[in-house]
Amino acid sequence: MDWVDDMDGENVKNKLRVVSQARALLADSQTEAPGEIVLFPPGRVTTTKTAPFMVDEPAARRVIASFSRLGRDIVIDYDHATFLGEARYLGAAPAAGWIRGLRWDPAAGLLARVDWTARAKGLIEAREYRYHSPAMFLDEADRLQEIVAGALTNNPATHDALPLVASRILASREAEEAAGENKGDRMQAIAQVLGLGPEAGLDAILAAVNEGIRNAQKMVAEEMTKVAGGLKIPGLG
């Protein structure tokens, strides 16, 4: 699919719609709690609580090194109760799971290997919790520096956050090979939405989704800059 063409408002909407449809198909294709999740996709990440920040291989290496130095698993709780304490849970902040490993994938981003508790696994598979929310530190250049905790949530701060059940597909390199016929049909449907051929594999689909998100965001920013007429408006770069 050619993402570099005319940038009229309707075209931007159509491209965002294509990406949204692909993400919905991905999210609907699994219900099992993932053993590996996408903490952050590669590239520029925007949230409702921080300045935009960069997630790339150098940043990921630093995060992974910090995790190795920590020498213990990182907690994933419910709704960031670890930081809310008595105000929300009367001093109790039970774990939903534990981050036991981190790795970098150029196509998918920063991935975490997670060991869920039985309770959390049931809540995820029942879709009572659909998203996760990492708590992190950024450096002075607004690059990801450290992951300090995570949380199951239904209101993630990260824009374009992936549902947990979609993370299972994006994080697993063996997902396509281990899939049954039904999943193969869904993968072909995703490829069709993205304008790829029916033979497209997981890597090609993942790359197209990530490219679509990045380019659609870029086009929206450029359109807004045109509307602003060169004025420096907060939030538009």
ChimeraX commands (.cxc) that place a marker at each C-alpha (Angstrom):
marker #1 position 0.00,0.00,0.00 radius 0.5
marker #1 position 1.33,3.45,-0.94 radius 0.5
marker #1 position 1.11,5.69,2.10 radius 0.5
marker #1 position 2.89,8.60,0.39 radius 0.5
marker #1 position 0.31,10.25,-1.83 radius 0.5
marker #1 position -2.15,13.16,-1.61 radius 0.5
marker #1 position -2.82,14.20,1.95 radius 0.5
marker #1 position -6.34,15.58,1.84 radius 0.5
marker #1 position -8.42,15.15,4.96 radius 0.5
marker #1 position -10.51,12.30,3.57 radius 0.5
marker #1 position -7.40,10.40,2.54 radius 0.5
marker #1 position -5.98,10.69,6.04 radius 0.5
marker #1 position -9.27,9.41,7.48 radius 0.5
marker #1 position -9.27,6.45,5.09 radius 0.5
marker #1 position -5.74,5.47,6.02 radius 0.5
marker #1 position -6.46,5.71,9.72 radius 0.5
marker #1 position -9.57,3.61,9.13 radius 0.5
marker #1 position -7.51,0.92,7.38 radius 0.5
marker #1 position -5.06,0.77,10.28 radius 0.5
marker #1 position -7.95,0.65,12.76 radius 0.5
marker #1 position -9.58,-2.24,10.89 radius 0.5
marker #1 position -6.33,-4.18,10.83 radius 0.5
marker #1 position -5.79,-3.64,14.54 radius 0.5
marker #1 position -9.37,-4.76,15.28 radius 0.5
marker #1 position -8.85,-7.95,13.29 radius 0.5
marker #1 position -5.63,-8.63,15.14 radius 0.5
marker #1 position -7.29,-8.06,18.49 radius 0.5
marker #1 position -10.21,-10.33,17.64 radius 0.5
marker #1 position -8.07,-13.24,16.45 radius 0.5
marker #1 position -6.96,-14.45,19.92 radius 0.5
marker #1 position -8.49,-14.72,23.37 radius 0.5
marker #1 position -5.71,-16.52,25.26 radius 0.5
marker #1 position -3.69,-14.47,27.75 radius 0.5
marker #1 position -0.35,-13.73,26.05 radius 0.5
marker #1 position 2.92,-15.05,27.37 radius 0.5
marker #1 position 4.71,-12.17,25.67 radius 0.5
marker #1 position 3.38,-8.65,25.20 radius 0.5
marker #1 position 4.39,-5.52,23.30 radius 0.5
marker #1 position 5.31,-2.89,25.87 radius 0.5
marker #1 position 5.95,-0.21,23.25 radius 0.5
marker #1 position 6.05,-0.29,19.44 radius 0.5
marker #1 position 9.17,0.97,17.68 radius 0.5
marker #1 position 9.42,4.67,16.91 radius 0.5
marker #1 position 7.83,7.75,18.42 radius 0.5
marker #1 position 5.35,6.97,21.19 radius 0.5
marker #1 position 2.73,9.46,22.40 radius 0.5
marker #1 position 0.75,9.31,25.63 radius 0.5
marker #1 position -1.71,11.40,27.61 radius 0.5
marker #1 position 0.74,11.76,30.52 radius 0.5
marker #1 position 4.22,12.38,29.07 radius 0.5
marker #1 position 5.91,14.20,26.23 radius 0.5
marker #1 position 6.31,12.11,23.07 radius 0.5
marker #1 position 9.29,9.80,23.46 radius 0.5
marker #1 position 11.43,7.55,21.29 radius 0.5
marker #1 position 11.63,3.78,21.47 radius 0.5
marker #1 position 14.43,2.38,19.33 radius 0.5
marker #1 position 17.14,-0.26,19.59 radius 0.5
marker #1 position 19.59,1.85,21.65 radius 0.5
marker #1 position 16.80,2.76,24.09 radius 0.5
marker #1 position 15.69,-0.87,24.28 radius 0.5
marker #1 position 19.23,-2.05,24.99 radius 0.5
marker #1 position 19.41,0.42,27.87 radius 0.5
marker #1 position 16.07,-0.75,29.28 radius 0.5
marker #1 position 17.11,-4.40,29.01 radius 0.5
marker #1 position 20.44,-3.66,30.70 radius 0.5
marker #1 position 18.61,-1.87,33.53 radius 0.5
marker #1 position 16.34,-4.88,33.97 radius 0.5
marker #1 position 19.35,-7.21,34.11 radius 0.5
marker #1 position 20.99,-5.06,36.79 radius 0.5
marker #1 position 17.77,-5.07,38.81 radius 0.5
marker #1 position 18.10,-8.81,39.30 radius 0.5
marker #1 position 14.41,-9.50,39.91 radius 0.5
marker #1 position 11.08,-9.68,38.09 radius 0.5
marker #1 position 9.07,-6.49,37.50 radius 0.5
marker #1 position 5.55,-6.44,38.92 radius 0.5
marker #1 position 2.41,-5.98,36.83 radius 0.5
marker #1 position -0.47,-4.99,39.12 radius 0.5
marker #1 position -4.05,-3.82,38.66 radius 0.5
marker #1 position -4.58,-0.18,37.68 radius 0.5
marker #1 position -1.17,0.89,39.07 radius 0.5
marker #1 position -2.21,0.03,42.62 radius 0.5
marker #1 position 1.47,-0.30,43.58 radius 0.5
marker #1 position 1.77,3.49,43.28 radius 0.5
marker #1 position -1.70,4.35,44.61 radius 0.5
marker #1 position -1.36,2.41,47.87 radius 0.5
marker #1 position -3.85,3.02,50.67 radius 0.5
marker #1 position -5.83,5.63,48.75 radius 0.5
marker #1 position -7.22,2.95,46.45 radius 0.5
marker #1 position -6.58,-0.53,47.80 radius 0.5
marker #1 position -6.18,0.03,51.56 radius 0.5
marker #1 position -2.54,-0.91,51.37 radius 0.5
marker #1 position -2.98,-3.99,49.17 radius 0.5
marker #1 position -1.50,-4.05,45.67 radius 0.5
marker #1 position -1.74,-7.65,44.45 radius 0.5
marker #1 position 0.28,-8.73,41.46 radius 0.5
marker #1 position -1.48,-9.61,38.23 radius 0.5
marker #1 position 1.75,-10.97,36.80 radius 0.5
marker #1 position 5.50,-10.59,36.57 radius 0.5
marker #1 position 7.75,-9.40,33.76 radius 0.5
marker #1 position 10.44,-12.08,33.62 radius 0.5
marker #1 position 12.33,-11.02,30.54 radius 0.5
marker #1 position 12.66,-8.26,27.92 radius 0.5
marker #1 position 13.76,-8.34,24.30 radius 0.5
marker #1 position 13.88,-6.03,21.29 radius 0.5
marker #1 position 12.24,-6.87,17.98 radius 0.5
marker #1 position 12.85,-4.33,15.16 radius 0.5
marker #1 position 9.36,-4.87,13.76 radius 0.5
marker #1 position 7.28,-5.29,16.93 radius 0.5
marker #1 position 9.21,-3.11,19.41 radius 0.5
marker #1 position 10.08,-3.71,23.07 radius 0.5
marker #1 position 8.62,-7.02,24.20 radius 0.5
marker #1 position 8.13,-8.47,27.68 radius 0.5
marker #1 position 7.86,-12.12,28.67 radius 0.5
marker #1 position 5.10,-12.28,31.29 radius 0.5
marker #1 position 4.04,-14.86,33.87 radius 0.5
marker #1 position 0.40,-14.10,34.74 radius 0.5
marker #1 position -1.34,-15.11,37.96 radius 0.5
marker #1 position -4.32,-17.43,37.57 radius 0.5
marker #1 position -6.71,-14.63,38.50 radius 0.5
marker #1 position -5.24,-12.17,35.98 radius 0.5
marker #1 position -5.20,-14.80,33.24 radius 0.5
marker #1 position -8.91,-15.38,33.76 radius 0.5
marker #1 position -9.69,-11.65,33.72 radius 0.5
marker #1 position -7.72,-11.14,30.49 radius 0.5
marker #1 position -9.34,-14.08,28.74 radius 0.5
marker #1 position -12.78,-12.87,29.84 radius 0.5
marker #1 position -11.81,-9.43,28.48 radius 0.5
marker #1 position -12.51,-7.79,31.80 radius 0.5
marker #1 position -9.06,-6.27,31.41 radius 0.5
marker #1 position -8.03,-5.52,27.83 radius 0.5
marker #1 position -4.88,-3.38,28.05 radius 0.5
marker #1 position -1.62,-3.03,29.90 radius 0.5
marker #1 position 0.11,0.17,30.98 radius 0.5
marker #1 position 3.89,0.29,31.58 radius 0.5
marker #1 position 5.31,2.70,34.16 radius 0.5
marker #1 position 8.66,4.03,32.94 radius 0.5
marker #1 position 11.36,6.67,33.22 radius 0.5
marker #1 position 12.52,8.82,30.30 radius 0.5
marker #1 position 15.89,10.51,29.92 radius 0.5
marker #1 position 16.45,14.22,29.29 radius 0.5
marker #1 position 16.28,13.65,25.53 radius 0.5
marker #1 position 12.82,12.02,25.86 radius 0.5
marker #1 position 14.02,8.50,25.12 radius 0.5
marker #1 position 12.81,5.45,26.98 radius 0.5
marker #1 position 15.23,4.72,29.83 radius 0.5
marker #1 position 13.73,2.21,32.27 radius 0.5
marker #1 position 10.61,0.13,32.91 radius 0.5
marker #1 position 9.76,0.15,36.62 radius 0.5
marker #1 position 6.35,-1.56,36.71 radius 0.5
marker #1 position 3.29,-2.40,34.69 radius 0.5
marker #1 position -0.45,-2.60,35.20 radius 0.5
marker #1 position -3.54,-4.19,33.78 radius 0.5
marker #1 position -5.92,-1.39,32.87 radius 0.5
marker #1 position -8.88,-0.49,30.71 radius 0.5
marker #1 position -7.73,3.11,30.27 radius 0.5
marker #1 position -4.12,3.09,28.99 radius 0.5
marker #1 position -2.25,6.37,28.67 radius 0.5
marker #1 position -0.39,5.24,25.55 radius 0.5
marker #1 position -2.03,6.32,22.31 radius 0.5
marker #1 position -2.88,3.48,19.90 radius 0.5
marker #1 position -2.37,0.92,22.68 radius 0.5
marker #1 position -2.73,-2.69,21.58 radius 0.5
marker #1 position -5.20,-4.95,23.36 radius 0.5
marker #1 position -3.41,-7.70,25.26 radius 0.5
marker #1 position -4.88,-10.43,23.09 radius 0.5
marker #1 position -3.44,-8.69,20.02 radius 0.5
marker #1 position -0.02,-8.53,21.68 radius 0.5
marker #1 position 0.09,-12.31,21.58 radius 0.5
marker #1 position 0.06,-12.27,17.78 radius 0.5
marker #1 position 2.48,-9.39,17.37 radius 0.5
marker #1 position 5.00,-10.73,19.85 radius 0.5
marker #1 position 5.04,-14.38,18.81 radius 0.5
marker #1 position 7.38,-15.31,15.96 radius 0.5
marker #1 position 5.88,-18.79,15.83 radius 0.5
marker #1 position 2.27,-17.63,15.84 radius 0.5
marker #1 position 1.68,-18.13,12.12 radius 0.5
marker #1 position 3.21,-21.61,12.01 radius 0.5
marker #1 position 1.29,-22.78,15.09 radius 0.5
marker #1 position -2.00,-21.38,13.81 radius 0.5
marker #1 position -4.97,-23.44,12.74 radius 0.5
marker #1 position -7.12,-22.89,9.68 radius 0.5
marker #1 position -9.35,-20.29,11.36 radius 0.5
marker #1 position -6.42,-18.12,12.32 radius 0.5
marker #1 position -4.99,-18.46,8.82 radius 0.5
marker #1 position -8.25,-17.06,7.45 radius 0.5
marker #1 position -8.02,-14.13,9.85 radius 0.5
marker #1 position -4.43,-13.42,8.89 radius 0.5
marker #1 position -5.48,-13.34,5.22 radius 0.5
marker #1 position -8.28,-10.93,6.13 radius 0.5
marker #1 position -5.77,-8.66,7.87 radius 0.5
marker #1 position -3.48,-8.81,4.83 radius 0.5
marker #1 position -6.39,-7.88,2.57 radius 0.5
marker #1 position -7.31,-4.86,4.71 radius 0.5
marker #1 position -3.69,-3.68,4.51 radius 0.5
marker #1 position -3.55,-4.09,0.74 radius 0.5
marker #1 position -1.13,-7.03,0.91 radius 0.5
marker #1 position -1.32,-10.25,-1.06 radius 0.5
marker #1 position -2.92,-13.38,0.43 radius 0.5
marker #1 position 0.54,-14.94,0.77 radius 0.5
marker #1 position 1.72,-12.20,3.16 radius 0.5
marker #1 position 3.23,-13.58,6.35 radius 0.5
marker #1 position 3.16,-12.26,9.90 radius 0.5
marker #1 position 6.29,-10.13,9.47 radius 0.5
marker #1 position 4.88,-8.36,6.40 radius 0.5
marker #1 position 1.54,-7.75,8.12 radius 0.5
marker #1 position 3.21,-6.44,11.26 radius 0.5
marker #1 position 5.49,-4.14,9.26 radius 0.5
marker #1 position 2.52,-2.77,7.30 radius 0.5
marker #1 position 0.50,-2.08,10.47 radius 0.5
marker #1 position 3.43,-0.28,12.11 radius 0.5
marker #1 position 4.19,1.67,8.93 radius 0.5
marker #1 position 0.54,2.61,8.61 radius 0.5
marker #1 position 0.35,3.92,12.15 radius 0.5
marker #1 position 3.56,5.95,11.81 radius 0.5
marker #1 position 2.66,7.43,8.42 radius 0.5
marker #1 position -0.96,8.16,9.31 radius 0.5
marker #1 position 0.22,10.02,12.42 radius 0.5
marker #1 position 2.76,11.92,10.32 radius 0.5
marker #1 position 0.13,12.90,7.76 radius 0.5
marker #1 position -2.25,14.13,10.46 radius 0.5
marker #1 position 0.56,16.24,11.98 radius 0.5
marker #1 position 1.42,17.73,8.57 radius 0.5
marker #1 position -2.21,18.52,7.85 radius 0.5
marker #1 position -2.58,20.23,11.22 radius 0.5
marker #1 position 0.58,22.23,10.58 radius 0.5
marker #1 position -0.95,23.47,7.31 radius 0.5
marker #1 position -4.11,24.49,9.13 radius 0.5
marker #1 position -2.06,26.30,11.77 radius 0.5
marker #1 position -0.29,28.30,9.06 radius 0.5
marker #1 position 3.13,27.87,10.62 radius 0.5
marker #1 position 2.04,28.96,14.09 radius 0.5
marker #1 position 3.61,27.07,17.01 radius 0.5
marker #1 position 0.62,25.43,18.65 radius 0.5
marker #1 position 1.30,23.22,21.72 radius 0.5
marker #1 position 0.99,19.55,20.87 radius 0.5
marker #1 position 1.67,20.01,17.14 radius 0.5
marker #1 position 5.46,19.75,17.40 radius 0.5
marker link #1:1,2 radius 0.2
marker link #1:2,3 radius 0.2
marker link #1:3,4 radius 0.2
marker link #1:4,5 radius 0.2
marker link #1:5,6 radius 0.2
marker link #1:6,7 radius 0.2
marker link #1:7,8 radius 0.2
marker link #1:8,9 radius 0.2
marker link #1:9,10 radius 0.2
marker link #1:10,11 radius 0.2
marker link #1:11,12 radius 0.2
marker link #1:12,13 radius 0.2
marker link #1:13,14 radius 0.2
marker link #1:14,15 radius 0.2
marker link #1:15,16 radius 0.2
marker link #1:16,17 radius 0.2
marker link #1:17,18 radius 0.2
marker link #1:18,19 radius 0.2
marker link #1:19,20 radius 0.2
marker link #1:20,21 radius 0.2
marker link #1:21,22 radius 0.2
marker link #1:22,23 radius 0.2
marker link #1:23,24 radius 0.2
marker link #1:24,25 radius 0.2
marker link #1:25,26 radius 0.2
marker link #1:26,27 radius 0.2
marker link #1:27,28 radius 0.2
marker link #1:28,29 radius 0.2
marker link #1:29,30 radius 0.2
marker link #1:30,31 radius 0.2
marker link #1:31,32 radius 0.2
marker link #1:32,33 radius 0.2
marker link #1:33,34 radius 0.2
marker link #1:34,35 radius 0.2
marker link #1:35,36 radius 0.2
marker link #1:36,37 radius 0.2
marker link #1:37,38 radius 0.2
marker link #1:38,39 radius 0.2
marker link #1:39,40 radius 0.2
marker link #1:40,41 radius 0.2
marker link #1:41,42 radius 0.2
marker link #1:42,43 radius 0.2
marker link #1:43,44 radius 0.2
marker link #1:44,45 radius 0.2
marker link #1:45,46 radius 0.2
marker link #1:46,47 radius 0.2
marker link #1:47,48 radius 0.2
marker link #1:48,49 radius 0.2
marker link #1:49,50 radius 0.2
marker link #1:50,51 radius 0.2
marker link #1:51,52 radius 0.2
marker link #1:52,53 radius 0.2
marker link #1:53,54 radius 0.2
marker link #1:54,55 radius 0.2
marker link #1:55,56 radius 0.2
marker link #1:56,57 radius 0.2
marker link #1:57,58 radius 0.2
marker link #1:58,59 radius 0.2
marker link #1:59,60 radius 0.2
marker link #1:60,61 radius 0.2
marker link #1:61,62 radius 0.2
marker link #1:62,63 radius 0.2
marker link #1:63,64 radius 0.2
marker link #1:64,65 radius 0.2
marker link #1:65,66 radius 0.2
marker link #1:66,67 radius 0.2
marker link #1:67,68 radius 0.2
marker link #1:68,69 radius 0.2
marker link #1:69,70 radius 0.2
marker link #1:70,71 radius 0.2
marker link #1:71,72 radius 0.2
marker link #1:72,73 radius 0.2
marker link #1:73,74 radius 0.2
marker link #1:74,75 radius 0.2
marker link #1:75,76 radius 0.2
marker link #1:76,77 radius 0.2
marker link #1:77,78 radius 0.2
marker link #1:78,79 radius 0.2
marker link #1:79,80 radius 0.2
marker link #1:80,81 radius 0.2
marker link #1:81,82 radius 0.2
marker link #1:82,83 radius 0.2
marker link #1:83,84 radius 0.2
marker link #1:84,85 radius 0.2
marker link #1:85,86 radius 0.2
marker link #1:86,87 radius 0.2
marker link #1:87,88 radius 0.2
marker link #1:88,89 radius 0.2
marker link #1:89,90 radius 0.2
marker link #1:90,91 radius 0.2
marker link #1:91,92 radius 0.2
marker link #1:92,93 radius 0.2
marker link #1:93,94 radius 0.2
marker link #1:94,95 radius 0.2
marker link #1:95,96 radius 0.2
marker link #1:96,97 radius 0.2
marker link #1:97,98 radius 0.2
marker link #1:98,99 radius 0.2
marker link #1:99,100 radius 0.2
marker link #1:100,101 radius 0.2
marker link #1:101,102 radius 0.2
marker link #1:102,103 radius 0.2
marker link #1:103,104 radius 0.2
marker link #1:104,105 radius 0.2
marker link #1:105,106 radius 0.2
marker link #1:106,107 radius 0.2
marker link #1:107,108 radius 0.2
marker link #1:108,109 radius 0.2
marker link #1:109,110 radius 0.2
marker link #1:110,111 radius 0.2
marker link #1:111,112 radius 0.2
marker link #1:112,113 radius 0.2
marker link #1:113,114 radius 0.2
marker link #1:114,115 radius 0.2
marker link #1:115,116 radius 0.2
marker link #1:116,117 radius 0.2
marker link #1:117,118 radius 0.2
marker link #1:118,119 radius 0.2
marker link #1:119,120 radius 0.2
marker link #1:120,121 radius 0.2
marker link #1:121,122 radius 0.2
marker link #1:122,123 radius 0.2
marker link #1:123,124 radius 0.2
marker link #1:124,125 radius 0.2
marker link #1:125,126 radius 0.2
marker link #1:126,127 radius 0.2
marker link #1:127,128 radius 0.2
marker link #1:128,129 radius 0.2
marker link #1:129,130 radius 0.2
marker link #1:130,131 radius 0.2
marker link #1:131,132 radius 0.2
marker link #1:132,133 radius 0.2
marker link #1:133,134 radius 0.2
marker link #1:134,135 radius 0.2
marker link #1:135,136 radius 0.2
marker link #1:136,137 radius 0.2
marker link #1:137,138 radius 0.2
marker link #1:138,139 radius 0.2
marker link #1:139,140 radius 0.2
marker link #1:140,141 radius 0.2
marker link #1:141,142 radius 0.2
marker link #1:142,143 radius 0.2
marker link #1:143,144 radius 0.2
marker link #1:144,145 radius 0.2
marker link #1:145,146 radius 0.2
marker link #1:146,147 radius 0.2
marker link #1:147,148 radius 0.2
marker link #1:148,149 radius 0.2
marker link #1:149,150 radius 0.2
marker link #1:150,151 radius 0.2
marker link #1:151,152 radius 0.2
marker link #1:152,153 radius 0.2
marker link #1:153,154 radius 0.2
marker link #1:154,155 radius 0.2
marker link #1:155,156 radius 0.2
marker link #1:156,157 radius 0.2
marker link #1:157,158 radius 0.2
marker link #1:158,159 radius 0.2
marker link #1:159,160 radius 0.2
marker link #1:160,161 radius 0.2
marker link #1:161,162 radius 0.2
marker link #1:162,163 radius 0.2
marker link #1:163,164 radius 0.2
marker link #1:164,165 radius 0.2
marker link #1:165,166 radius 0.2
marker link #1:166,167 radius 0.2
marker link #1:167,168 radius 0.2
marker link #1:168,169 radius 0.2
marker link #1:169,170 radius 0.2
marker link #1:170,171 radius 0.2
marker link #1:171,172 radius 0.2
marker link #1:172,173 radius 0.2
marker link #1:173,174 radius 0.2
marker link #1:174,175 radius 0.2
marker link #1:175,176 radius 0.2
marker link #1:176,177 radius 0.2
marker link #1:177,178 radius 0.2
marker link #1:178,179 radius 0.2
marker link #1:179,180 radius 0.2
marker link #1:180,181 radius 0.2
marker link #1:181,182 radius 0.2
marker link #1:182,183 radius 0.2
marker link #1:183,184 radius 0.2
marker link #1:184,185 radius 0.2
marker link #1:185,186 radius 0.2
marker link #1:186,187 radius 0.2
marker link #1:187,188 radius 0.2
marker link #1:188,189 radius 0.2
marker link #1:189,190 radius 0.2
marker link #1:190,191 radius 0.2
marker link #1:191,192 radius 0.2
marker link #1:192,193 radius 0.2
marker link #1:193,194 radius 0.2
marker link #1:194,195 radius 0.2
marker link #1:195,196 radius 0.2
marker link #1:196,197 radius 0.2
marker link #1:197,198 radius 0.2
marker link #1:198,199 radius 0.2
marker link #1:199,200 radius 0.2
marker link #1:200,201 radius 0.2
marker link #1:201,202 radius 0.2
marker link #1:202,203 radius 0.2
marker link #1:203,204 radius 0.2
marker link #1:204,205 radius 0.2
marker link #1:205,206 radius 0.2
marker link #1:206,207 radius 0.2
marker link #1:207,208 radius 0.2
marker link #1:208,209 radius 0.2
marker link #1:209,210 radius 0.2
marker link #1:210,211 radius 0.2
marker link #1:211,212 radius 0.2
marker link #1:212,213 radius 0.2
marker link #1:213,214 radius 0.2
marker link #1:214,215 radius 0.2
marker link #1:215,216 radius 0.2
marker link #1:216,217 radius 0.2
marker link #1:217,218 radius 0.2
marker link #1:218,219 radius 0.2
marker link #1:219,220 radius 0.2
marker link #1:220,221 radius 0.2
marker link #1:221,222 radius 0.2
marker link #1:222,223 radius 0.2
marker link #1:223,224 radius 0.2
marker link #1:224,225 radius 0.2
marker link #1:225,226 radius 0.2
marker link #1:226,227 radius 0.2
marker link #1:227,228 radius 0.2
marker link #1:228,229 radius 0.2
marker link #1:229,230 radius 0.2
marker link #1:230,231 radius 0.2
marker link #1:231,232 radius 0.2
marker link #1:232,233 radius 0.2
marker link #1:233,234 radius 0.2
marker link #1:234,235 radius 0.2
marker link #1:235,236 radius 0.2
marker link #1:236,237 radius 0.2
view
